[in-house]
């Protein structure tokens, strides 16, 4: 019985070693880092541009009447930045 337990333990350790990258990425995913102030600025700018694009595409052919008051307010905030 103890020999079987030791064998199973060894197999688990070997599999853990072989798949250590998958295990690490599964339980401890890497967070995206902004390495410099410029990177942070550029990523914020891209996010603002994406949000503006979605709001503008929402407007479509009928103009600003398609937007809700909340969306209009957010578009005004983003356009001032």
N, C-alpha and C positions, 0 to 999 in steps of 0.2 A: 504494500500500500504506500509506504513512504517512497519507494523507488518510482512509482507512478506519479506521485506528487512532485518529486524533484524533476522528473522528465517534463511534466506539464509546465512547471515553473521555468525551466530552461527554454522551452519552446516559446513561451510568452515573452521572455526577455529577448530572445533572438528576433521575434516578430516586432517587438517594440523598437529594437535597434534598426531593423530594416525599414520600418515605416515611420521613423521618428520625425521626418519632415512633414508628412501628412498629419501626424498627431499634433505636432506643434502648431501648424497652420489652422487646424480644426479648433483647438482649444485656446490658442493664443494668437489670433490673427494680427498681422502688422497693421498699424494705423498709418494712414497717409500723413506724411510729415511735410510741412512747409519749411524748407531749409533756410531760406533767407526772407527778408522783408519783401523783396521783389516777388518771390514765388507766392507768398501769401496775398499780396496785392493783386497779382495776375489771376490767382484762383478765385478771389472774391469778385474781380471784374468779370470773369467768365460766367460765374454764377448769376450775377446781376443781368448780364446780357442774355443769358438763357431765359431768365424769368421775364425780361422785357419782351423777348421774342414770343414766348408763349402767350403773354397778354395781348400783343399786337396781332398774333394769328387768331386769337379769340375774337378780336374785333371784326375780322373778316371783311365782307363787302358792305355791311350795314353801318359801319363806323362805330363810334364810341357808345352808341345806344345798346350794343350787345354786351357791354361790360356791366357787371354789378357795381354798386357803390363801393364795395370793398375793393374790387379790382381797380376801379378808377383811382381810389386813394393810393393804392400800392403803386400804380403806374406813375402817379405824380411824385411819390416819394423817390422812386427809382430814377426818374428823369432829372431830379434835382441833384443827384450825386455825381 
